[in-house]
């Protein structure tokens, strides 16, 4: 984590003399830490205030705060950022404190919170605190409850957290543009009683979507439905963190949806219950078992399960186009049509031409073809048994024996006990020990997609 030097200098001035302290501190802003890496920072154990089990933000981090006269003070800086969407592609987005999404804000029911928001965007902005019960004038709706924050200015939001739960923040100013550019963040309010709704692992991420032409860097901001990158915390598979879980852990995954469509989120290997929405905790008597829960636009859902079954469990949006990266839709379906020989003839005229799928599109997962710069394969990623043929909103919950409490590292692929893996009829049951590389950096594939920018709905 880097630190913005000028803020540091201003706070450090207080150290040099008691006479200066009050005057400088009255005028000083809290530090606005900056993060330049897209990988998951370790959960931030609260250094002061009431204790809680901190959350793990997929490909993200938690914003540190300072305590001042009983207030928890945070500093968000809205600004242009560069976000690696997955290895091989970087996007020019807008976000907070160096990343899109912005850092997760964590606090405790009853906390008095003061959030400084500095605007370093090229246009005005505000922040709305989605789901938080607060005074109307702190609600962050530009024009309605406050003037927009002008370029270069800092506004202050102050409120007390009346209830615990799962919330988010995003602009309520030029919203279409600012959300299409990646401005959003997670906000978790922990229960005052640390034993209430305690989970051993508490993951959070926001769902977002971008429309970035292959070979370019900046999202189209007018797109309403035809997005071509479906992301979790502005990352797509295989760039999304795995969810490492110790066997026996009580696991919570909190998900918010700031895309323009719903996402049926599906977990393999477990049934789960929705225990929290952006409206609050769901009473036990009102929950039911699910393996897929739809998260509608603007909603948040927390799902919970006890991780009894070890393995590598796929976790993804069930809209199959949302587990693909950018591709074209103006491609005719060729299934059942024998066009052998045609491609070779066309390739003499158009060297990088590729015929799509007379047997389906699965071949895409293993083809080695050139991509435009800064463009991700449509379907990619290799597992221990071959190409995974996914993109977009896909990750893996990796349940393992004996992980340390604070160990969120990718534990590698699951080693299936002998005799527990599906095998080809007529062959001997194979040994299940996987020999695949453990780290996904070593296994990315490059597959050329059809040209044309149309995305998926
Ligand atoms: Cu989806």
Boltz pocket constraint, residues with backbone or C-beta under 6 A from the ligand:
constraints:
  - pocket:
      binder: B
      contacts: [[A, 230], [A, 262], [A, 263], [A, 264], [A, 317], [A, 318], [A, 319], [A, 322], [A, 393]]
      max_distance: 6.0
